[in-house]
């Protein structure tokens, strides 16, 4: 069984795809969920909006953070890594999913997060 969540023909991104018991969530950034428009902000603001978008995609698929097994984060500025770790510790409960953090080169985007969840 493969289900697509939030897929729209006018958008380049399918927010999540469920394949069997696995849910793959595309990168969630600081975007308006209705328009898809990017909303610039401070690192904290972009982190908060990205995580809220992640939560909304998970909920639409019938999942929550407790189903997360892996998170991938993309941070533009290496100087934001300590703040990311603080926000991550405050936002994601122990035991936390496996995590990878990568520096990205987008000039307009400070933060993005993707996830894999197990729903079995």
Biopython code that builds the backbone (N, CA, C, O; Angstrom):
import numpy as np
from Bio.PDB.StructureBuilder import StructureBuilder

atoms = [
    (1, "UNK", "N", (0.844, -1.171, 0.000)),
    (1, "UNK", "CA", (0.000, 0.000, 0.000)),
    (1, "UNK", "C", (0.895, 1.243, 0.000)),
    (1, "UNK", "O", (1.808, 1.365, 0.816)),
    (2, "UNK", "N", (0.620, 2.149, -0.919)),
    (2, "UNK", "CA", (1.323, 3.427, -0.954)),
    (2, "UNK", "C", (0.275, 4.531, -0.959)),
    (2, "UNK", "O", (-0.607, 4.558, -1.817)),
    (3, "UNK", "N", (0.377, 5.442, 0.008)),
    (3, "UNK", "CA", (-0.522, 6.584, 0.115)),
    (3, "UNK", "C", (0.304, 7.856, 0.080)),
    (3, "UNK", "O", (1.412, 7.911, 0.613)),
    (4, "UNK", "N", (-0.250, 8.876, -0.554)),
    (4, "UNK", "CA", (0.392, 10.190, -0.620)),
    (4, "UNK", "C", (-0.427, 11.170, 0.205)),
    (4, "UNK", "O", (-1.642, 11.261, 0.031)),
    (5, "UNK", "N", (0.219, 11.895, 1.091)),
    (5, "UNK", "CA", (-0.474, 12.839, 1.973)),
    (5, "UNK", "C", (-0.114, 14.265, 1.577)),
    (5, "UNK", "O", (1.060, 14.632, 1.515)),
    (6, "UNK", "N", (-1.135, 15.054, 1.314)),
    (6, "UNK", "CA", (-0.934, 16.459, 0.996)),
    (6, "UNK", "C", (-0.463, 16.724, -0.416)),
    (6, "UNK", "O", (-0.093, 17.854, -0.734)),
    (7, "UNK", "N", (-0.465, 15.701, -1.285)),
    (7, "UNK", "CA", (-0.013, 15.894, -2.662)),
    (7, "UNK", "C", (-1.012, 16.763, -3.418)),
    (7, "UNK", "O", (-2.223, 16.553, -3.348)),
    (8, "UNK", "N", (-0.475, 17.746, -4.141)),
    (8, "UNK", "CA", (-1.307, 18.628, -4.956)),
    (8, "UNK", "C", (-0.634, 18.809, -6.303)),
    (8, "UNK", "O", (0.591, 18.919, -6.366)),
    (9, "UNK", "N", (-1.402, 18.844, -7.379)),
    (9, "UNK", "CA", (-0.793, 18.970, -8.707)),
    (9, "UNK", "C", (-0.078, 20.293, -8.945)),
    (9, "UNK", "O", (0.760, 20.385, -9.842)),
    (10, "UNK", "N", (-0.398, 21.325, -8.153)),
    (10, "UNK", "CA", (0.234, 22.637, -8.349)),
    (10, "UNK", "C", (1.487, 22.824, -7.496)),
    (10, "UNK", "O", (2.068, 23.909, -7.495)),
    (11, "UNK", "N", (1.911, 21.800, -6.780)),
    (11, "UNK", "CA", (3.097, 21.901, -5.914)),
    (11, "UNK", "C", (4.148, 20.863, -6.329)),
    (11, "UNK", "O", (3.806, 19.768, -6.778)),
    (12, "UNK", "N", (5.403, 21.212, -6.176)),
    (12, "UNK", "CA", (6.487, 20.292, -6.548)),
    (12, "UNK", "C", (6.766, 19.263, -5.457)),
    (12, "UNK", "O", (7.521, 18.318, -5.683)),
    (13, "UNK", "N", (6.182, 19.427, -4.302)),
    (13, "UNK", "CA", (6.498, 18.611, -3.137)),
    (13, "UNK", "C", (5.287, 17.807, -2.680)),
    (13, "UNK", "O", (4.200, 18.360, -2.511)),
    (14, "UNK", "N", (5.469, 16.517, -2.480)),
    (14, "UNK", "CA", (4.480, 15.693, -1.791)),
    (14, "UNK", "C", (4.931, 15.643, -0.340)),
    (14, "UNK", "O", (5.999, 15.102, -0.056)),
    (15, "UNK", "N", (4.142, 16.198, 0.601)),
    (15, "UNK", "CA", (4.603, 16.286, 1.977)),
    (15, "UNK", "C", (4.972, 14.952, 2.632)),
    (15, "UNK", "O", (5.919, 14.887, 3.416)),
    (16, "UNK", "N", (4.222, 13.885, 2.310)),
    (16, "UNK", "CA", (4.562, 12.590, 2.909)),
    (16, "UNK", "C", (4.043, 11.463, 2.029)),
    (16, "UNK", "O", (3.027, 11.589, 1.346)),
    (17, "UNK", "N", (4.779, 10.354, 2.072)),
    (17, "UNK", "CA", (4.383, 9.145, 1.372)),
    (17, "UNK", "C", (4.465, 7.997, 2.365)),
    (17, "UNK", "O", (5.484, 7.785, 3.022)),
    (18, "UNK", "N", (3.356, 7.259, 2.455)),
    (18, "UNK", "CA", (3.359, 6.060, 3.298)),
    (18, "UNK", "C", (3.529, 4.853, 2.391)),
    (18, "UNK", "O", (2.777, 4.675, 1.433)),
    (19, "UNK", "N", (4.516, 4.027, 2.696)),
    (19, "UNK", "CA", (4.762, 2.779, 1.983)),
    (19, "UNK", "C", (4.721, 1.669, 3.028)),
    (19, "UNK", "O", (5.674, 1.477, 3.784)),
    (20, "UNK", "N", (3.614, 0.946, 3.060)),
    (20, "UNK", "CA", (3.433, -0.077, 4.087)),
    (20, "UNK", "C", (3.369, 0.570, 5.454)),
    (20, "UNK", "O", (2.547, 1.455, 5.692)),
    (21, "UNK", "N", (4.234, 0.132, 6.352)),
    (21, "UNK", "CA", (4.262, 0.672, 7.716)),
    (21, "UNK", "C", (5.173, 1.877, 7.873)),
    (21, "UNK", "O", (5.320, 2.396, 8.980)),
    (22, "UNK", "N", (5.786, 2.331, 6.791)),
    (22, "UNK", "CA", (6.756, 3.425, 6.864)),
    (22, "UNK", "C", (6.179, 4.698, 6.269)),
    (22, "UNK", "O", (5.524, 4.676, 5.227)),
    (23, "UNK", "N", (6.434, 5.798, 6.945)),
    (23, "UNK", "CA", (6.018, 7.114, 6.477)),
    (23, "UNK", "C", (7.263, 7.954, 6.250)),
    (23, "UNK", "O", (8.070, 8.145, 7.160)),
    (24, "UNK", "N", (7.412, 8.451, 5.037)),
    (24, "UNK", "CA", (8.542, 9.294, 4.668)),
    (24, "UNK", "C", (8.032, 10.715, 4.509)),
    (24, "UNK", "O", (7.205, 10.993, 3.641)),
    (25, "UNK", "N", (8.529, 11.614, 5.353)),
    (25, "UNK", "CA", (8.082, 13.007, 5.335)),
    (25, "UNK", "C", (9.134, 13.850, 4.632)),
    (25, "UNK", "O", (10.298, 13.880, 5.031)),
    (26, "UNK", "N", (8.702, 14.535, 3.576)),
    (26, "UNK", "CA", (9.588, 15.428, 2.838)),
    (26, "UNK", "C", (10.063, 16.559, 3.729)),
    (26, "UNK", "O", (9.492, 16.814, 4.789)),
    (27, "UNK", "N", (11.108, 17.231, 3.289)),
    (27, "UNK", "CA", (11.639, 18.359, 4.041)),
    (27, "UNK", "C", (10.574, 19.406, 4.304)),
    (27, "UNK", "O", (9.893, 19.872, 3.391)),
    (28, "UNK", "N", (10.445, 19.762, 5.565)),
    (28, "UNK", "CA", (9.483, 20.774, 5.991)),
    (28, "UNK", "C", (10.266, 22.016, 6.398)),
    (28, "UNK", "O", (11.134, 21.972, 7.269)),
    (29, "UNK", "N", (9.936, 23.112, 5.748)),
    (29, "UNK", "CA", (10.628, 24.369, 6.006)),
    (29, "UNK", "C", (9.626, 25.375, 6.564)),
    (29, "UNK", "O", (8.492, 25.033, 6.897)),
    (30, "UNK", "N", (10.065, 26.596, 6.655)),
    (30, "UNK", "CA", (9.231, 27.674, 7.183)),
    (30, "UNK", "C", (8.311, 28.176, 6.074)),
    (30, "UNK", "O", (8.522, 29.247, 5.505)),
    (31, "UNK", "N", (7.284, 27.377, 5.781)),
    (31, "UNK", "CA", (6.339, 27.732, 4.735)),
    (31, "UNK", "C", (4.936, 27.831, 5.301)),
    (31, "UNK", "O", (4.616, 27.220, 6.321)),
    (32, "UNK", "N", (4.112, 28.604, 4.630)),
    (32, "UNK", "CA", (2.699, 28.702, 4.965)),
    (32, "UNK", "C", (2.022, 27.454, 4.405)),
    (32, "UNK", "O", (2.088, 27.219, 3.199)),
    (33, "UNK", "N", (1.373, 26.647, 5.246)),
    (33, "UNK", "CA", (0.794, 25.397, 4.763)),
    (33, "UNK", "C", (-0.328, 25.584, 3.738)),
    (33, "UNK", "O", (-0.590, 24.679, 2.946)),
    (34, "UNK", "N", (-0.987, 26.729, 3.742)),
    (34, "UNK", "CA", (-2.068, 26.976, 2.786)),
    (34, "UNK", "C", (-1.550, 27.384, 1.416)),
    (34, "UNK", "O", (-2.055, 26.916, 0.396)),
    (35, "UNK", "N", (-0.556, 28.246, 1.387)),
    (35, "UNK", "CA", (-0.084, 28.797, 0.117)),
    (35, "UNK", "C", (1.200, 28.137, -0.380)),
    (35, "UNK", "O", (1.503, 28.184, -1.572)),
    (36, "UNK", "N", (1.948, 27.528, 0.527)),
    (36, "UNK", "CA", (3.249, 26.976, 0.178)),
    (36, "UNK", "C", (4.339, 28.027, 0.105)),
    (36, "UNK", "O", (5.490, 27.709, -0.194)),
    (37, "UNK", "N", (3.985, 29.282, 0.377)),
    (37, "UNK", "CA", (4.958, 30.372, 0.305)),
    (37, "UNK", "C", (5.920, 30.310, 1.486)),
    (37, "UNK", "O", (5.524, 30.029, 2.617)),
    (38, "UNK", "N", (7.178, 30.575, 1.201)),
    (38, "UNK", "CA", (8.194, 30.617, 2.243)),
    (38, "UNK", "C", (7.968, 31.825, 3.144)),
    (38, "UNK", "O", (7.642, 32.913, 2.670)),
    (39, "UNK", "N", (8.145, 31.620, 4.461)),
    (39, "UNK", "CA", (8.001, 32.692, 5.443)),
    (39, "UNK", "C", (9.355, 32.846, 6.139)),
    (39, "UNK", "O", (9.734, 32.018, 6.968)),
    (40, "UNK", "N", (10.071, 33.904, 5.795)),
    (40, "UNK", "CA", (11.392, 34.135, 6.377)),
    (40, "UNK", "C", (11.259, 34.563, 7.834)),
    (40, "UNK", "O", (10.256, 35.158, 8.229)),
    (41, "UNK", "N", (12.277, 34.256, 8.622)),
    (41, "UNK", "CA", (12.283, 34.659, 10.013)),
    (41, "UNK", "C", (13.640, 34.409, 10.631)),
    (41, "UNK", "O", (14.602, 34.075, 9.939)),
    (42, "UNK", "N", (13.708, 34.573, 11.935)),
    (42, "UNK", "CA", (14.926, 34.237, 12.659)),
    (42, "UNK", "C", (15.108, 32.725, 12.632)),
    (42, "UNK", "O", (14.206, 31.998, 12.214)),
    (43, "UNK", "N", (16.251, 32.254, 13.070)),
    (43, "UNK", "CA", (16.462, 30.808, 13.124)),
    (43, "UNK", "C", (15.391, 30.151, 13.996)),
    (43, "UNK", "O", (14.822, 29.129, 13.614)),
    (44, "UNK", "N", (15.118, 30.732, 15.161)),
    (44, "UNK", "CA", (14.110, 30.161, 16.066)),
    (44, "UNK", "C", (12.733, 30.115, 15.414)),
    (44, "UNK", "O", (12.010, 29.127, 15.546)),
    (45, "UNK", "N", (12.371, 31.186, 14.710)),
    (45, "UNK", "CA", (11.059, 31.239, 14.057)),
    (45, "UNK", "C", (10.957, 30.207, 12.929)),
    (45, "UNK", "O", (9.932, 29.542, 12.783)),
    (46, "UNK", "N", (12.015, 30.081, 12.142)),
    (46, "UNK", "CA", (11.988, 29.095, 11.064)),
    (46, "UNK", "C", (11.985, 27.674, 11.618)),
    (46, "UNK", "O", (11.312, 26.801, 11.069)),
    (47, "UNK", "N", (12.718, 27.432, 12.686)),
    (47, "UNK", "CA", (12.684, 26.125, 13.342)),
    (47, "UNK", "C", (11.263, 25.814, 13.807)),
    (47, "UNK", "O", (10.742, 24.734, 13.529)),
    (48, "UNK", "N", (10.638, 26.749, 14.508)),
    (48, "UNK", "CA", (9.292, 26.521, 15.051)),
    (48, "UNK", "C", (8.277, 26.257, 13.947)),
    (48, "UNK", "O", (7.460, 25.345, 14.072)),
    (49, "UNK", "N", (8.310, 27.025, 12.885)),
    (49, "UNK", "CA", (7.361, 26.826, 11.784)),
    (49, "UNK", "C", (7.626, 25.502, 11.072)),
    (49, "UNK", "O", (6.683, 24.812, 10.685)),
    (50, "UNK", "N", (8.889, 25.141, 10.894)),
    (50, "UNK", "CA", (9.236, 23.873, 10.249)),
    (50, "UNK", "C", (8.739, 22.682, 11.066)),
    (50, "UNK", "O", (8.195, 21.728, 10.511)),
    (51, "UNK", "N", (8.928, 22.740, 12.380)),
    (51, "UNK", "CA", (8.474, 21.650, 13.247)),
    (51, "UNK", "C", (6.951, 21.604, 13.289)),
    (51, "UNK", "O", (6.373, 20.517, 13.319)),
    (52, "UNK", "N", (6.293, 22.751, 13.292)),
    (52, "UNK", "CA", (4.823, 22.775, 13.243)),
    (52, "UNK", "C", (4.327, 22.143, 11.938)),
    (52, "UNK", "O", (3.340, 21.407, 11.939)),
    (53, "UNK", "N", (5.005, 22.428, 10.841)),
    (53, "UNK", "CA", (4.633, 21.812, 9.567)),
    (53, "UNK", "C", (4.862, 20.308, 9.597)),
    (53, "UNK", "O", (4.052, 19.547, 9.067)),
    (54, "UNK", "N", (5.961, 19.872, 10.213)),
    (54, "UNK", "CA", (6.218, 18.446, 10.378)),
    (54, "UNK", "C", (5.090, 17.801, 11.175)),
    (54, "UNK", "O", (4.565, 16.761, 10.779)),
    (55, "UNK", "N", (4.716, 18.411, 12.292)),
    (55, "UNK", "CA", (3.636, 17.868, 13.117)),
    (55, "UNK", "C", (2.328, 17.761, 12.332)),
    (55, "UNK", "O", (1.597, 16.781, 12.477)),
    (56, "UNK", "N", (2.032, 18.760, 11.506)),
    (56, "UNK", "CA", (0.791, 18.752, 10.722)),
    (56, "UNK", "C", (0.792, 17.622, 9.692)),
    (56, "UNK", "O", (-0.226, 16.960, 9.491)),
    (57, "UNK", "N", (1.929, 17.404, 9.048)),
    (57, "UNK", "CA", (2.024, 16.315, 8.073)),
    (57, "UNK", "C", (1.889, 14.975, 8.783)),
    (57, "UNK", "O", (1.178, 14.091, 8.305)),
    (58, "UNK", "N", (2.559, 14.816, 9.908)),
    (58, "UNK", "CA", (2.420, 13.573, 10.676)),
    (58, "UNK", "C", (0.969, 13.329, 11.052)),
    (58, "UNK", "O", (0.464, 12.218, 10.895)),
    (59, "UNK", "N", (0.293, 14.360, 11.549)),
    (59, "UNK", "CA", (-1.103, 14.218, 11.976)),
    (59, "UNK", "C", (-2.000, 13.824, 10.805)),
    (59, "UNK", "O", (-2.880, 12.977, 10.957)),
    (60, "UNK", "N", (-1.786, 14.423, 9.659)),
    (60, "UNK", "CA", (-2.604, 14.091, 8.492)),
    (60, "UNK", "C", (-2.466, 12.613, 8.124)),
    (60, "UNK", "O", (-3.407, 11.999, 7.619)),
    (61, "UNK", "N", (-1.290, 12.054, 8.380)),
    (61, "UNK", "CA", (-1.033, 10.644, 8.080)),
    (61, "UNK", "C", (-1.410, 9.726, 9.241)),
    (61, "UNK", "O", (-1.191, 8.516, 9.168)),
    (62, "UNK", "N", (-1.975, 10.288, 10.312)),
    (62, "UNK", "CA", (-2.365, 9.484, 11.464)),
    (62, "UNK", "C", (-1.209, 9.132, 12.371)),
    (62, "UNK", "O", (-1.247, 8.116, 13.065)),
    (63, "UNK", "N", (-0.185, 9.958, 12.374)),
    (63, "UNK", "CA", (1.015, 9.689, 13.172)),
    (63, "UNK", "C", (1.312, 10.871, 14.085)),
    (63, "UNK", "O", (0.686, 11.926, 13.991)),
    (64, "UNK", "N", (2.274, 10.668, 14.960)),
    (64, "UNK", "CA", (2.742, 11.716, 15.860)),
    (64, "UNK", "C", (4.234, 11.560, 16.067)),
    (64, "UNK", "O", (4.864, 10.665, 15.503)),
    (65, "UNK", "N", (4.777, 12.419, 16.863)),
    (65, "UNK", "CA", (6.229, 12.362, 17.105)),
    (65, "UNK", "C", (6.681, 11.044, 17.705)),
    (65, "UNK", "O", (7.829, 10.637, 17.527)),
    (66, "UNK", "N", (5.782, 10.375, 18.417)),
    (66, "UNK", "CA", (6.150, 9.093, 19.023)),
    (66, "UNK", "C", (6.448, 8.032, 17.966)),
    (66, "UNK", "O", (7.036, 6.999, 18.287)),
    (67, "UNK", "N", (6.058, 8.261, 16.725)),
    (67, "UNK", "CA", (6.309, 7.323, 15.643)),
    (67, "UNK", "C", (7.628, 7.594, 14.913)),
    (67, "UNK", "O", (8.047, 6.792, 14.078)),
    (68, "UNK", "N", (8.277, 8.701, 15.217)),
    (68, "UNK", "CA", (9.498, 9.066, 14.512)),
    (68, "UNK", "C", (10.651, 8.123, 14.846)),
    (68, "UNK", "O", (10.897, 7.816, 16.012)),
    (69, "UNK", "N", (11.344, 7.672, 13.822)),
    (69, "UNK", "CA", (12.530, 6.844, 14.024)),
    (69, "UNK", "C", (13.790, 7.545, 13.525)),
    (69, "UNK", "O", (14.899, 7.207, 13.939)),
    (70, "UNK", "N", (13.620, 8.524, 12.633)),
    (70, "UNK", "CA", (14.771, 9.248, 12.103)),
    (70, "UNK", "C", (14.370, 10.667, 11.726)),
    (70, "UNK", "O", (13.290, 10.898, 11.180)),
    (71, "UNK", "N", (15.254, 11.612, 12.023)),
    (71, "UNK", "CA", (15.098, 13.001, 11.607)),
    (71, "UNK", "C", (16.355, 13.425, 10.871)),
    (71, "UNK", "O", (17.471, 13.080, 11.258)),
    (72, "UNK", "N", (16.154, 14.170, 9.817)),
    (72, "UNK", "CA", (17.269, 14.801, 9.121)),
    (72, "UNK", "C", (17.049, 16.301, 9.168)),
    (72, "UNK", "O", (15.976, 16.784, 8.805)),
    (73, "UNK", "N", (18.036, 17.028, 9.603)),
    (73, "UNK", "CA", (17.919, 18.485, 9.692)),
    (73, "UNK", "C", (18.968, 19.121, 8.802)),
    (73, "UNK", "O", (20.074, 18.606, 8.637)),
    (74, "UNK", "N", (18.589, 20.255, 8.235)),
    (74, "UNK", "CA", (19.458, 21.008, 7.351)),
    (74, "UNK", "C", (19.544, 22.422, 7.903)),
    (74, "UNK", "O", (18.539, 23.125, 8.003)),
    (75, "UNK", "N", (20.754, 22.827, 8.260)),
    (75, "UNK", "CA", (20.987, 24.127, 8.882)),
    (75, "UNK", "C", (21.908, 24.923, 7.958)),
    (75, "UNK", "O", (22.945, 24.417, 7.530)),
    (76, "UNK", "N", (21.538, 26.153, 7.653)),
    (76, "UNK", "CA", (22.342, 26.971, 6.736)),
    (76, "UNK", "C", (23.661, 27.396, 7.363)),
    (76, "UNK", "O", (24.719, 27.251, 6.749)),
    (77, "UNK", "N", (23.603, 27.917, 8.576)),
    (77, "UNK", "CA", (24.784, 28.519, 9.199)),
    (77, "UNK", "C", (25.275, 27.630, 10.336)),
    (77, "UNK", "O", (24.542, 27.343, 11.283)),
    (78, "UNK", "N", (26.511, 27.206, 10.224)),
    (78, "UNK", "CA", (27.114, 26.360, 11.261)),
    (78, "UNK", "C", (27.034, 27.016, 12.637)),
    (78, "UNK", "O", (26.977, 26.316, 13.649)),
    (79, "UNK", "N", (27.028, 28.333, 12.690)),
    (79, "UNK", "CA", (26.939, 29.052, 13.966)),
    (79, "UNK", "C", (25.604, 28.799, 14.666)),
    (79, "UNK", "O", (25.493, 29.019, 15.872)),
    (80, "UNK", "N", (24.587, 28.338, 13.927)),
    (80, "UNK", "CA", (23.275, 28.051, 14.520)),
    (80, "UNK", "C", (23.176, 26.653, 15.127)),
    (80, "UNK", "O", (22.169, 26.329, 15.757)),
    (81, "UNK", "N", (24.192, 25.827, 14.951)),
    (81, "UNK", "CA", (24.123, 24.461, 15.475)),
    (81, "UNK", "C", (23.903, 24.390, 16.983)),
    (81, "UNK", "O", (23.074, 23.589, 17.417)),
    (82, "UNK", "N", (24.597, 25.181, 17.813)),
    (82, "UNK", "CA", (24.317, 25.115, 19.249)),
    (82, "UNK", "C", (22.859, 25.475, 19.573)),
    (82, "UNK", "O", (22.239, 24.844, 20.429)),
    (83, "UNK", "N", (22.318, 26.484, 18.890)),
    (83, "UNK", "CA", (20.919, 26.863, 19.130)),
    (83, "UNK", "C", (19.985, 25.758, 18.649)),
    (83, "UNK", "O", (18.986, 25.461, 19.305)),
    (84, "UNK", "N", (20.298, 25.155, 17.524)),
    (84, "UNK", "CA", (19.490, 24.029, 17.041)),
    (84, "UNK", "C", (19.451, 22.921, 18.085)),
    (84, "UNK", "O", (18.384, 22.377, 18.369)),
    (85, "UNK", "N", (20.596, 22.584, 18.656)),
    (85, "UNK", "CA", (20.621, 21.527, 19.675)),
    (85, "UNK", "C", (19.757, 21.891, 20.877)),
    (85, "UNK", "O", (19.061, 21.029, 21.415)),
    (86, "UNK", "N", (19.789, 23.149, 21.306)),
    (86, "UNK", "CA", (18.939, 23.589, 22.423)),
    (86, "UNK", "C", (17.458, 23.434, 22.075)),
    (86, "UNK", "O", (16.680, 22.891, 22.860)),
    (87, "UNK", "N", (17.079, 23.914, 20.898)),
    (87, "UNK", "CA", (15.678, 23.827, 20.480)),
    (87, "UNK", "C", (15.251, 22.371, 20.313)),
    (87, "UNK", "O", (14.144, 21.996, 20.699)),
    (88, "UNK", "N", (16.122, 21.564, 19.742)),
    (88, "UNK", "CA", (15.835, 20.144, 19.530)),
    (88, "UNK", "C", (15.599, 19.427, 20.859)),
    (88, "UNK", "O", (14.638, 18.671, 21.002)),
    (89, "UNK", "N", (16.476, 19.668, 21.822)),
    (89, "UNK", "CA", (16.308, 19.037, 23.139)),
    (89, "UNK", "C", (15.008, 19.457, 23.813)),
    (89, "UNK", "O", (14.369, 18.648, 24.486)),
    (90, "UNK", "N", (14.613, 20.714, 23.638)),
    (90, "UNK", "CA", (13.381, 21.217, 24.243)),
    (90, "UNK", "C", (12.141, 20.709, 23.516)),
    (90, "UNK", "O", (11.089, 20.551, 24.135)),
    (91, "UNK", "N", (12.245, 20.456, 22.241)),
    (91, "UNK", "CA", (11.072, 20.147, 21.412)),
    (91, "UNK", "C", (10.807, 18.653, 21.256)),
    (91, "UNK", "O", (9.651, 18.246, 21.136)),
    (92, "UNK", "N", (11.843, 17.837, 21.255)),
    (92, "UNK", "CA", (11.679, 16.401, 21.018)),
    (92, "UNK", "C", (12.004, 15.620, 22.289)),
    (92, "UNK", "O", (13.099, 15.728, 22.841)),
    (93, "UNK", "N", (11.037, 14.840, 22.735)),
    (93, "UNK", "CA", (11.143, 14.115, 23.997)),
    (93, "UNK", "C", (12.102, 12.928, 23.879)),
    (93, "UNK", "O", (12.287, 12.355, 22.806)),
    (94, "UNK", "N", (12.692, 12.588, 24.993)),
    (94, "UNK", "CA", (13.539, 11.400, 25.112)),
    (94, "UNK", "C", (12.640, 10.170, 25.171)),
    (94, "UNK", "O", (11.602, 10.235, 25.830)),
    (95, "UNK", "N", (12.966, 9.077, 24.539)),
    (95, "UNK", "CA", (14.119, 8.871, 23.677)),
    (95, "UNK", "C", (13.866, 9.482, 22.298)),
    (95, "UNK", "O", (12.806, 9.293, 21.700)),
    (96, "UNK", "N", (14.840, 10.199, 21.824)),
    (96, "UNK", "CA", (14.714, 10.916, 20.561)),
    (96, "UNK", "C", (15.027, 9.984, 19.381)),
    (96, "UNK", "O", (15.733, 8.987, 19.527)),
    (97, "UNK", "N", (14.480, 10.339, 18.210)),
    (97, "UNK", "CA", (14.799, 9.538, 17.027)),
    (97, "UNK", "C", (16.266, 9.689, 16.631)),
    (97, "UNK", "O", (16.944, 10.625, 17.056)),
    (98, "UNK", "N", (16.739, 8.762, 15.819)),
    (98, "UNK", "CA", (18.070, 8.909, 15.230)),
    (98, "UNK", "C", (18.077, 10.221, 14.450)),
    (98, "UNK", "O", (17.055, 10.633, 13.902)),
    (99, "UNK", "N", (19.238, 10.873, 14.405)),
    (99, "UNK", "CA", (19.273, 12.209, 13.817)),
    (99, "UNK", "C", (20.551, 12.428, 13.021)),
    (99, "UNK", "O", (21.630, 11.973, 13.401)),
    (100, "UNK", "N", (20.402, 13.132, 11.918)),
    (100, "UNK", "CA", (21.530, 13.603, 11.128)),
    (100, "UNK", "C", (21.325, 15.086, 10.891)),
    (100, "UNK", "O", (20.205, 15.521, 10.624)),
    (101, "UNK", "N", (22.384, 15.864, 10.985)),
    (101, "UNK", "CA", (22.315, 17.300, 10.707)),
    (101, "UNK", "C", (23.349, 17.624, 9.643)),
    (101, "UNK", "O", (24.510, 17.225, 9.737)),
    (102, "UNK", "N", (22.908, 18.352, 8.636)),
    (102, "UNK", "CA", (23.754, 18.698, 7.504)),
    (102, "UNK", "C", (23.711, 20.198, 7.279)),
    (102, "UNK", "O", (22.675, 20.833, 7.473)),
    (103, "UNK", "N", (24.826, 20.758, 6.876)),
    (103, "UNK", "CA", (24.841, 22.170, 6.511)),
    (103, "UNK", "C", (24.365, 22.283, 5.068)),
    (103, "UNK", "O", (24.787, 21.511, 4.207)),
    (104, "UNK", "N", (23.483, 23.250, 4.806)),
    (104, "UNK", "CA", (22.960, 23.442, 3.452)),
    (104, "UNK", "C", (23.382, 24.793, 2.903)),
    (104, "UNK", "O", (23.837, 25.664, 3.645)),
    (105, "UNK", "N", (23.230, 24.959, 1.609)),
    (105, "UNK", "CA", (23.702, 26.171, 0.972)),
    (105, "UNK", "C", (22.635, 27.144, 0.516)),
    (105, "UNK", "O", (22.957, 28.123, -0.157)),
    (106, "UNK", "N", (21.374, 26.912, 0.859)),
    (106, "UNK", "CA", (20.332, 27.850, 0.433)),
    (106, "UNK", "C", (20.482, 29.171, 1.172)),
    (106, "UNK", "O", (20.540, 29.196, 2.402)),
    (107, "UNK", "N", (20.543, 30.256, 0.433)),
    (107, "UNK", "CA", (20.721, 31.574, 1.044)),
    (107, "UNK", "C", (19.440, 32.089, 1.692)),
    (107, "UNK", "O", (19.505, 32.895, 2.621)),
    (108, "UNK", "N", (18.282, 31.642, 1.224)),
    (108, "UNK", "CA", (17.010, 32.175, 1.723)),
    (108, "UNK", "C", (16.448, 31.384, 2.892)),
    (108, "UNK", "O", (15.518, 31.847, 3.551)),
    (109, "UNK", "N", (16.986, 30.210, 3.163)),
    (109, "UNK", "CA", (16.407, 29.273, 4.124)),
    (109, "UNK", "C", (17.397, 29.019, 5.249)),
    (109, "UNK", "O", (18.561, 28.714, 4.989)),
    (110, "UNK", "N", (16.954, 29.138, 6.489)),
    (110, "UNK", "CA", (17.838, 28.893, 7.636)),
    (110, "UNK", "C", (17.762, 27.457, 8.145)),
    (110, "UNK", "O", (18.737, 26.936, 8.686)),
    (111, "UNK", "N", (16.582, 26.803, 7.968)),
    (111, "UNK", "CA", (16.371, 25.498, 8.580)),
    (111, "UNK", "C", (15.340, 24.710, 7.790)),
    (111, "UNK", "O", (14.389, 25.274, 7.249)),
    (112, "UNK", "N", (15.541, 23.389, 7.730)),
    (112, "UNK", "CA", (14.574, 22.470, 7.144)),
    (112, "UNK", "C", (14.713, 21.137, 7.876)),
    (112, "UNK", "O", (15.796, 20.791, 8.347)),
    (113, "UNK", "N", (13.594, 20.381, 7.971)),
    (113, "UNK", "CA", (13.629, 19.108, 8.679)),
    (113, "UNK", "C", (12.824, 18.068, 7.897)),
    (113, "UNK", "O", (11.743, 18.360, 7.385)),
    (114, "UNK", "N", (13.365, 16.855, 7.812)),
    (114, "UNK", "CA", (12.672, 15.737, 7.180)),
    (114, "UNK", "C", (12.616, 14.591, 8.182)),
    (114, "UNK", "O", (13.338, 14.593, 9.179)),
    (115, "UNK", "N", (11.750, 13.606, 7.912)),
    (115, "UNK", "CA", (11.584, 12.553, 8.907)),
    (115, "UNK", "C", (11.161, 11.230, 8.276)),
    (115, "UNK", "O", (10.629, 11.172, 7.168)),
    (116, "UNK", "N", (11.423, 10.180, 9.034)),
    (116, "UNK", "CA", (10.908, 8.844, 8.735)),
    (116, "UNK", "C", (10.200, 8.382, 10.006)),
    (116, "UNK", "O", (10.735, 8.482, 11.110)),
    (117, "UNK", "N", (8.978, 7.870, 9.815)),
    (117, "UNK", "CA", (8.200, 7.370, 10.950)),
    (117, "UNK", "C", (7.793, 5.932, 10.672)),
    (117, "UNK", "O", (7.569, 5.545, 9.525)),
    (118, "UNK", "N", (7.701, 5.154, 11.729)),
    (118, "UNK", "CA", (7.243, 3.763, 11.631)),
    (118, "UNK", "C", (5.841, 3.679, 12.219)),
    (118, "UNK", "O", (5.630, 4.039, 13.377)),
    (119, "UNK", "N", (4.886, 3.207, 11.432)),
    (119, "UNK", "CA", (3.489, 3.183, 11.856)),
    (119, "UNK", "C", (2.960, 1.778, 12.094)),
    (119, "UNK", "O", (1.763, 1.597, 12.315)),
    (120, "UNK", "N", (3.836, 0.785, 12.051)),
    (120, "UNK", "CA", (3.395, -0.607, 12.207)),
    (120, "UNK", "C", (3.068, -0.966, 13.629)),
    (120, "UNK", "O", (2.685, -2.102, 13.907)),
]
sb = StructureBuilder()
sb.init_structure("model")
sb.init_model(0)
sb.init_chain("A")
sb.init_seg("    ")
for serial, (resi, resn, name, xyz) in enumerate(atoms, 1):
    if name == "N":
        sb.init_residue(resn, " ", resi, " ")
    sb.init_atom(name, np.array(xyz, "f"), 0.0, 1.0, " ", f" {name:<3s}", serial, name[0])
structure = sb.get_structure()
